[in-house]
Structures are given as structure tokens and as C-alpha cells.
């Protein structure tokens, strides 16, 4: 799992999985192209956070939001990274290159990774998404911890809805 390469140590995490009856290559294509703005649940929750729906269109949209594509294993896994002060209203997202991500140590910030992992077996796939957050100081950890208590249920809801949509799209093979 690419999380172990980019963020093996973390303070907060959330993981969700779903079984999808479709080939890994199809699921992977949908994961890359998935428009998070197509779900009213995701669209509403992102709007409450102040994220415009145009920024949530597939991998490109996530990169416009500040996520950096750290690595991709075609058909198997995508991992994105983000550096910022997520507990602040604007998030203070930092622009970083993939090769810089692991080196960020500014105590005022946190790093997060988010992946989609596809494991194929017996004609179906277990698709898992995991978010990890590493805070660069105790002060940051405290600030993020308060924020996480409030947003964690909604963050999880977004990921569960994303997986459900990915299942519907992949199983209908409308690519």
C-alpha cells in the first residue's frame, strides 16, 4: 500500500471499503474520472466547506483543490497528498511537488494522504479508501483534533458516498 511509502506514521485516519463486481481496470478508470460533484451529498458537504463544485471533478479537480498526485499504480492504487492547516476556514493549502511531500516538517501544518486501493479476487474487487493525517507538532495535533471531531462523520460520509457511486458506475460499465 502506497500509504506506507508516503505517510507511514500518522495521528488520525479513516478507512472505508466496498466490494464491486467489476474488473479492476474499469474501477480504476472510474476512480480517476469520478466527478465528486455529481453526488448531491458530496456536493452539499463540500459546499458547506466552501469548496466549489468545479474543483471536485475527478483527479484533475482534486489537483486544482491543492492535492498532489503522489503516485499511481495503474489498475491498483492512486494516492494523493495535501499539506495545509485544514482546521482553518481557508485551509491554508500549500503547493508542493510529489518529491517534496515527505520532506514537509513545518510545525504549523499537517500532511494528509488519501488513496483508492483496488484488490481483485474471484471476479470482484475490494475497493478501499483511506485517509491519513500527520500533524507536524503537538499544537497542530490539538488544533486538528478539535476539527476532526467535528468533520470526521461528514468526511466519512463523503468517502462512503464516493465508494457507492464508484460501485454503481463501475458495475454498469458506462465508460
PyMOL commands that set and color helices and strands:
alter all, ss='L'
color gray80, all
select helices_A, chain A and resi 3-6+24-33+36-38+40-48+53-56+58-64+98-103+138-172
alter helices_A, ss='H'
color red, helices_A
select strands_A, chain A and resi 12-20+68-73+77-84+110-121+124-135
alter strands_A, ss='S'
color yellow, strands_A
deselect
rebuild
show_as cartoon
